[in-house]
Amino acid sequence: MGSLHEGHLSLIRRALETCERVVASIFVNPAQFGPNEDFAAYPRNETADADLLSVAGCDLLYAPSAADIYPPGFSTTLTVAGVSAALEGEARPGHFAGVATVVAKLLIQAAPDVAVFGEKDYQQLQVIRRLVADLDLPVTIIGAPTARAPDGLALSSRNAYLSELEREVAGRLNGVLAQLAADVRAGQAVAPAEERACAALLAAGFDAVDYVQARGAEDLARLGPGPLAAPARVLAAARIGRTRLIDNLAV
């Protein structure tokens, strides 16, 4: 969605490892913002973004307008059930319908062999994988590792909203997730471990926690009791000031 940083540029470099040519889209998608979210304030700097993409080796920037993507009379919305229901799906109703619809359009328009998405938005990545599989879209989806600051904070365009003090607090999110991942990996009971993680985030200075949970890595289903039997993921969304941060780690 623009306001590019090193995380986005790492996706370009990952694509260049596999493909001869790379196209990037920049589109601040109104359909994936809720009525009280930051669509109007979302950071935009298309000229600087274009320069960064060029230096990174991107061959083509596609920057459509809202009217290009949603022309008069547009009336189709895609919904991906199951994997989209919990976590961000509960916290931001309608968000993933907006994501699925615009990503399907972009994939159809560009007809890529490969599309690279960051693991920072892990639930979004799983929604897109399900979408592509269900609709038989002829594209391979690659998940690229989350780019992080030295203190572990996941790079995000919304980090620009953070004050100096809030930025210090934000850097503690990754450490709390790492502890939750270690607890789950060690076979500790999931629900109490999640409760400890939530309390740790609030103690660290976050104002509110939308969720901090351990889920199955593929379908994001709740984990059962007993030892971990398959790959899992710990995921969190927490708020500080006017900024909502999300992050996740593999278990």
N, C-alpha and C positions, 0 to 999 in steps of 0.2 A: 504493500500500500504506500510505498514511497518513504521519504525521510530515511534514506538508506544509510546503513552502518556496516561494520565489518561482517556481521552475521549474514546480511544479504549478499555481500560480495563473495563470501565463502561458498555460497550456492552457485554463483557463476563459475568459480574455479572448479567446483566439483563437477558441474556439467561439462566443462571443457576437458575433463579427464576422460569423458565417455564419448563426447559428440564433436562433430566438426564445426558446427555453428550453434550459437546460443542466442535465443531471444528472451528478453525479460519484459514482463508487463508491469506497469504501474497504474493502479486504479484504486482510489479510495472508495470502496464499495458501500454505497449508502444502505444497501439491503442487509448488511451484517451488523449494523449499529442499531441499538435499541433507542427508544424515544428519549431517554435521559442520559445517553452516552455521549462520547466526545467527537461526533462526526464533524461538527463545524470547527472544532479546535484542533483536530488531528493535524500534526505537523506535515507541511507540504513544501517541497523545494525541488521542483522538477528539473530546473537547470543544473543545480548541483548534483542531483541524482544521475542525470544523463552523463555528466563528466565522470563520475565515479564508475558507472557501468562501462564507459569507453575504456578507461584505464584498466579495468579488470578483464577486458577482453570480450565483452558482450558485443555481438554483431548487430543487434537490432533492438531498439526500445519501442514497445507498443504502449502508447499512453492514450487510451480512448477516453472520451467524455461519457458522462452518465447517459446522455441521449444515444450514444453509439451502442452501449450495452443494453440499455432499457428503452428502446424506441417507443413511440406512441402506440398504445394498445398492447404492450407487453403484458402477458397474463399467465406465464408458466413459472412454477416454482418446484424445485426438486427437494425432496425430503429423504434423508438417509436415516432409517430407523435403527434402533438398537444401540450402536456404538455412539450415537450422538445424544442419547437421552440424558445421561447423568452429567455431573461435573459442570462444564461450561453450558451444556444443554439446559440444566436446571437454573443456573445463575443468569443466563442470557437467552431467554426464550426467543426462538426465531433466528438466532445467530447462525446456526449451521445450515439452515435452509438458504440463507443468503450466501454463505460460503459455497455450498454445493452447487447452487445455480450458477454463480459467476465462474467458478472453476470449470464446470462442465462447458460453459460457453467459451472460455479462453482455450481450453484443450481442443474443442472442435474448430475454433477459428485458426489456431496455430498449427494444429495437426503435428505435434512433436512426436519423435520416437521415444523420448525420455523427458520426464518432468521431475525437477528436484525441489523438494520442500524441506524446510527445516524441522528438526525434531523438537524445537522449543515449543511450537504449537502442536504437541504430540496428538492430542485428540483430533485436531483438524487433519493431521496427516492420516490417521486411521479412518476418518470419515471419507477422505479422498480416495484412499485405497479401496474402501468398500464400494464407493460410487463407481470407480473405474472397473472393478470386477463385475459389479451387477449389470452395468450398461455395456459391457464388452468393448470399452473404448480401447483402441489399439495404441496404448502408451504404457511404458514402464515407469512406475513411480519409485523414486529413490528418496529415502530419508537421509538428510545430512545432519551431522552432530551439531549441537547447540554451541554457538560461539559465546564465550564468557569473558568478563573483565577479570583482572588478576585476583579479585576477592571472591570470584565465583558467580557474581551476578550475571544472569543471562542478558545478553545485549538485546535491547528493544528500543524502538522509536519512542515509546512512552517514557523511557528513562529520562528524557529531556524535561519532563514535568517535575522531577524530584529536586527539592532543595538540597543544600549541602548536608544538613542533618538527616533528611529523609534518605539521601543516597547512602549514608553510613548504615542506617537501619536496613535498607534494602539488601545490602550485601550479606545479611545474615540468613536470608531465605534459603540459599543453597545449602548452608550448613545444617539447618533443621531438616531439610529433605534428605540429606546424606545420612543423618542419624536415623530417620525413619526407615530408609532403605536398609541400613545395617540391621535394625531391629527385625524387620520382616525377613531378611536373608537368614538371620540367626534363628528363625522359627518362633519368635515371640508372638503372642496373641495380637492380631491386627488391630482390633478396635481400641484397646488401651494404648497401643503404640501411636495410633492416629490422634487420640485425645492428648497424649503427651506432646506431640508435635504441634497441635493447635495451641496448647498452653505456652509452648516455647516461643511460637511466633508472636503471640500477644505480649509475652514477657520481653521479647526482643525489641518491642516498640511499634509493631504493626497495630493499626487502629481496628481492623476487623479481618476475619478469615472467612472467605466464602466456602472453601473446602481445603482439606489436606488429607489425602486418602491414598491407599494402596489398591491397585486394580490389576486385573490380568492385562498383560502387555498387548495382546492381539485384539480382544473384544471389549476391554475395559470393564469386564464384569467384576463384581465383588469377589474377593478372595474367600475361600472357605476356611474352616478351622484346620489346624494341624500344619505340618511342614509344607513349605512351598513346593508345589508339584510342577510348576511351569514358570516361564519368564513372567515377571511382573513389572509394574511401573508405579512409582510414587509421584503424585501430581498435587500441585497446590495453586490456589489463587488467593492473594492477600492484598489488603488495601492499606495505603499509608497516604495521608493527605488526600489529594484528588487523584492519586495514581493507583491503578490496579495492576498488580504484577502477577504473572503466571510463570511457572517453571515445573520441571519434571526431571526425574532421574530413573535410569534403568535399575532393576533389581535382578 
